[in-house]
Amino acid sequence: MYIAFEGIDGSGKTTICKYISSYLRRNGYKVLTVGFPSNNEIGKLAKKMLKGEIKWNEIAFELLITADMLQCNHKIKKFLKNGGIVLSDRSPYSSIAYRPHLRNWIEKIHKPLIKPDIVIFLDVSVDNALKRIYKHDKYEKKKYLEIARRTYLRLSKELNFVKINANKNFKKVFLDVKHIIESSVKNKRLSLRPSQ
């Protein structure tokens, strides 16, 4: 099962992904956690672009992030084939959320990418997100996040994402996400087996 966590920066994706991964491992499941941009050389270059260390345009960035995801594609497929659970901090849908005007082109270049079985959309208000990320990533602008959140809300309805209210405290958000994942794992009981 491939589960992706989506949402604007400051929604808590990375933290939730980490805690859910630990929870599943404690319960005996084989778990692979990935995140985009990744920590491989391509992902590191993408991170430098986002931090403003390298000048970039959005087409170049999307080609780079797609290459980053393609690098992980084989590893994800292999892990899933062996009965594991893949948790992803962002997925191909992030590109559409942040660049909705490029959606048709992005969907074309993303065709080779494996799509998540479940997308958990952590929905947080832009004001709350900005409070959370202010110390970390000043390059995220309010207008940029507002566009991304509106697009995520549209994608969530269109593609049946599981929407979680991420304005709540972390414990409540974690319990909501845990419940969704436990239900999903039970529904796929035959193909998901705890590691021996």
N, C-alpha and C positions, 0 to 999 in steps of 0.2 A: 504494500500500500504506500502510495506517494502522497504525502500531506504537505501542502505549502501554506506558509503564513504570509499574508499580505496586509498592507496598510501603509499609511503615510509614515514618514520618519517621526519617531516619538510615540508611536502606537504601542510599542512594547514587543514587537515581533521577535527580536533577538533574545530577550529575556525569557519570554514564554517558550520559545523553541528550545532553549537550554534546559529549562525546568521540566518540560514535557519529555525531552530526551532522557533526562535522569530518571524520571518517574517510570518510563517504559523499560529502561535498562534494569532498574531495580525489580521490575516485575518479570524479568527473564526474556524480554524481547531483544532481537538483534536490531540495532538502530544505526542508521547512517545519517549524520547531520551535515547539510551543505548550506552555504549562504552565498549570495551574489551582491556585489562583486566578491569573488572567492579570494583565497590567499595564494593562488598560483600566480605565475608571472603576468599573465594577461589580466587577472583580477586586480593585481597590485597597480598596474598601469591605469586601470579604470578608476581605482580609488584616488590616485594622484590627480586625475582629471577632475573628479568631483570636489577635491579639496582645493582646486585652483592652482595646483603646482604645475600643471601643464595646460596650455591653451587648447581648447577643443571646440568642435561643433557637434550638434546633436546626432548627425548622421554617423560621424566617425565614432562617437561614443556608443551608439546602438550596435554598430558592427562589432565593436570591441566586446561589449557585454554579451552579445550573441555568441561570439567565439569563446568567451569564458564559460558560458552555459554548455556549449557543445563539448568542451573539454571534459565536463562532468557527466555528460549524457551517458556514455558507456558504463561508467562506474555506477550510476543510478540504476540503469537497466539490469546490470549484472546482480546488484544487491537485491533488487525486487524479485528477480528470477529465483534467487536463493531463499525467498520467503521473508526477507527483512522488511523493515519499515523505514522509509526515507522521510526525513523532516527537512523542509527547505525554508530558510529565511529569505524570502522573496522568490519569485518564479518569473517565467516569461510575461506574466500579466503586469508586473511592475513597469515594464517599458511602455505598455499601452496607457497605464494610469498617468504616468508622468509626461507622456508625449501623445495625447489622444489624436492630434492632427496628423500623426504618422501611422495611425493604426493599420491601415491596409498594407502598407509596406512592411511594417513590423511583423504582421501575421505571416507574410510571405517568407521573410527570412527566418522566422521561427518554426517553419514547418517541420524540420528534422528533429526538433526538440520534443522530448517526452513531456506530456502534460500531466499535471497532478490529478489524482483521483478525487481529492478533496482540497478545496481552497478555503482556509479559515481567514476571514477578513476581520481584522481587529480595527473597528471603527472608533476613532477618537476625534474630538473637535480640534480644529486647527489651533485654537488658543491653548488648549491643554497640551497639545503636541509641542508647541513652541516653548512652553514652560519647561517641558522635559528635556528638550534638546538644546536649549540656549547655550549651555556651557560647553556643549560638544561640537555641534556643527552649525556654525553661524552662516554657512552658505545657503542653508535652506531658508527661503523667503516665504513670507505669509501667502502672497498671491499664488506662488508656485504650489504650495501645499493645498490651497483651496481648490485649485484646478484638479490636482491629483485626487483629492478626497471626493469631489463631485464625480470624477470618472470612475473611481472605485465603487461608488454607490450605484452607478449605472451598470457597471460590469457585474456587480453582486446580484442585481435583479436579473440581468440578461443570462448569466452563466450559472446561476444558483450557487453562489458562494455561501458559506455558512457565516453569517454576520454576527459578531460578538461586540457588545458594548464595552469598549476598552477605556471608557471614561471612569469606570468603577475602580475600586482599589485592586491591587495586584492579586490578592488572594481570591477575590470573587471572579476575576477574569480567568485565573488559572483553573479554578473549579469548573467554570463554564466550558473551557477548552478541553479539560480532562474528560468531562462527561461526553462531549461530542466524539472525542477520539476513542473512548472506551466503547461507545455504541457502535462506532464504525468498525473497530477491531472485532467485536462480537459478531457483526454481520458478515465479516470475512473470515470467520473462525476456521474454515477448512483450509484456507491458503496461508494463514498466519499462524505460525507455531512458535512458542517461546524457544529461545536457544537452549540446548541441552547442556 
